[in-house]
């Protein structure tokens, strides 16, 4: 079952085609990565999903049909441009925003107390939002977005301004929400976070689909004839290897087309080399991102 279905979506602003025939779906209870360079069209797609903008062409089905006012209370949205009221006290601000989403004040207070403790903001509850650090405001924005327990959560750069400890807290929260059945769309430039959290991704560039599907399958597709090998002692000379590079104490081997991993392993065994690591090298999402965007630029 899908929470979102997007079909042939298009949106232009004058002569600029911000979104150009984009189609994808987001399954219920998954974390879906919406990725792309700056200006690729990610924010426009999010605004089209939320009915902030209307498409020139195409359709959006969300939570079983077109967007309605009632559905907006079932959706949590954290834009990159944050929206807390700077002159309000933190607790009052978060309670006010929760009530705007239809929450009863008593339940909002109970949930908020737990979240403030979890994100180490309980001592700042009476401070004005503008007095909080950037990281604290980011945590407060996350709390505001998840407090009503939305069915669909859309977050844009959720880890911006967070230190490693609070980044881990935010990741754990997203994973808990997914486990509870919440659908999450995450737009971020932090590819290592995408690799850790996302089930599937859509990479767009110049408003068009570039890559779409399960993250594991995409990484497999981009895995070339390459190995990561670590041995005891000096690394031997091998045939069938086009290029070698050293990384973190291991050797990255780019193989010739006719060479298989088994060929390399047999050579190492014949030389009586003790192998401590031997695996097919999977590219990072950063590397895939660059390859895919570069390839699209070369064909456009």
N, C-alpha and C positions, 0 to 999 in steps of 0.2 A: 504494500500500500504506500502511496506517495502523498506527502504533505503538500508538495508543490509540483506543478507541471507547467513548463514554459515551452511554447511552440512558436517558432519563427518570429521571435520578438525583434522589433526594430524601432529606433527612436533617433530622430535627427534634431539638431538645433541649428537652424539656418542651413549653411552649407556643410556643417560638421555632422557626419554620421556617427553618433556616439555608440549606438548598438545596431548591429547589422546581422539580422537573421540568426539570432541565438536561440537554441533549443536545449533544454535539459530538464531533469526531474530530480527531486530531493526526496529520498525515502523517509518514512516516519521512523524516528528513533535513531537517526544517524547524524554524525558530524560531517558536514559537507564543506569543503574548502572552495571559496570563490577567489581566484587568484588572477594576477595580471600586473603589468607595469603601471606606473602612474599614468593616468589618462586613458587607460585601456577600456573603460566603460563600466567598471565594477559598481561604483556608487550609483550610476544611472540605472543599472539593472536592479539594485536594491530598491531604489525609489519607485521603479515600475512595479516591483513585487508588492510594495506597500500601498500602491495606488496614490502615491504622492505626485507621480507623473503618469500621464496616459500614453500608451504606445501609439505609434503611427500605424503599425501593423503587428499582427500576432496576438496571442492570447496568454493569459496567466490564470491558472487555476490554483487556488490556495485554500487549504483546509476544506477541500471538497467542493469548491465552486468559486465564483467571483468574490472579490473583497467586499465586505459589508462593514458598517460601523460596529456591529456586535462582535465581529471577528477581531477587530483591532484590540479589544481587551484580552484576547487570547494569544497575542503576539507581543514579545519583548524585543525592542529595537534599541541598540546602543550605537549611535553614529560616531564617526571619528571626531566630529565637532561636538564636544560634550555639552550637555544641556541642563546642568544643575543651577539652581538659583543662588547666586553668589552671596547675596545679602541675608539669606535665611540661615538659621541654625541647622546643622547637619541633620539631626533627628527630625526636626519639623519639616525640612525639605523632603526627606525620604518618605515620611508618612503622608505628606500632601500628594506626592507623585503616586504613591500606592493607592490612595483613595481615588485619584483620577482614573486609575485602571479598574475601579469597581470593588476594591477590597474594603471589607469592614475594618474599622479602626482598631478594634481589639485584636483581631487576627494579625493585622499589619504590625502592631506593636510587638506581639509575641515573636513573629518571624524576624522582625528587625533586630530585636535584642540578640537573637542567636547569631545573625549575620555580622553584627557589629563586633561581637566577641570573637567570632571566627576570623575576621579580617583585622583584628586589633585596632578597632576604631571606637571602642566603647568609651574611652576617656575623652574622645573628641566630640561626643554627641551634642554637646551644647555650644560648640564653637561654630562660628560662621563658616560657610563653605569656602569663602575667599581666603580664610586664614589657613586652610589646609594646604599641605604640599601637593605637588602634581601627582605623586604616587597615591596619596591618600584620596584625592579627588577621583582618581581612576578607580580605586577600590569602591568608593561610594557610588560611582556610576554603575559598576558591575552589580552591586547590591540592589540599586534602584531597578535595574533591568530584570533581575531574576526574582525579586521579592514577590510578585504576583504569581509565581510558578507558571510561566507561559507555556503553551503547547508548542509554539514555534519561537525560537530565539535567534535573532540576527545580530551579530556582533561585528563591528568594524574596528580592526586593530585593538583587540581586547587586552593585549599585554603591554601596550604603549605606556612607558613611564613606570613600570613595575620592576622591582628588584627581583633577584632569583627566588627568594623565599615566597614573595607574593605571587610571582608568576606560577610557581608550583601550586599555590592555593587556588589560583584561578583555573589552572588546568584540571585539578582534581574536581573542582565544582562542575566544569563542563562535562567531565566524564561521568560524574554522578547524575547529572541531568539526563545525559544520553541513556544511562542505565535505567532511569525511571521512565523513559519513553519520550522525552522531549526531543524535538528535531532542532538541530543547531546548524545555522549557516555562519561560517566564519570567514571573514575577509581579512587577510593579513599579508605582510611582506616577510614575516618570520617563517621561513620555509622549514626550519627544524621543528617548529611547533606544529606545522601542518603534518609533517612526517609522523610525529608522535600521536596526533589526535584524530586526524581525518580518516574516514572510511573511503570517501570518494572525493574527487576534485573536478573543477572546471577551470581551465586556464583560458583566459581570453586576451586578445591583443587587437588593438584597433577596432574594438567592438565585435570581434568575431570569435567563434569557437576555435581554439587551437588544440587543446587536449581535454578529454572528458572521459571519466570512468573511474574504476577502482584504482586506488593509489598503487597497490601491489602489482597489478597488471601493467600499469603504465611504467613502473620502474623496470619490470621484466622486459617490456618492449624495447626500452632504451638501453638495456644491458648489452654492451658490445662484447666482442671476443677479448675479454680482459680478466685477469686474475689478481687476487691479493695473496701473496705468498710470504711466509715468515719461516726462516730456517735457523738452526743452530750453526754458528760459525760463519765462514765466508760464503757469500752467495755465488753459486757456480755459473759458468757460461752455459747458455742453453740455446739450442737451435729452434727455429720456428717462432722466435719472439721478435716482434717489430721494434719495440721500444720498452725501456724499463725506467722506472722512477721510484725514488725512495720516499715513503710517507709513514711517519710515526713508527719507524723501525722495521717496517715491512716493505716488500717490493711490489709495486704495481706493474704488472706485465701486460702490455698490449700485444696480442697474438696476431700472427699472419692468418689470412683467411683459411688456409689449409690446415692450420694447427688446431688441435683440440685440447681441452684441459687434461684429458687422459694422457696425451702425448707428453705434456710437461711433467705430469706426475710420474710417468714411467721413466723419464730421463733422471728425475731426482732420485728415484728408487735405485736406478742402475748405478748412480754415483754414490750410493750409500749416504745420502744427505738426510739428516733428521729434520723432518718437516713439523713445525709447531702450529702453522696456520696455512690453510689452503682453501680458498673459496672464490667463487665467481664474483667479480667486483660489480656491485650494483651502484649506479650513479646516484648522487644526492639529488634531491628535488631542485636545489639551486642549479645544478648542472643541467638537469632536464629542462628547467625553465629557460635557461639561456639557449640551449640547443633548439628548443621548439620556437622561441621567439625569433631567433636568428634565421631558422629555416623558413619561417613565414615571411620575414622581410626579404629573403632571397627570391621568393616566388611571387611577391606582389608587385 
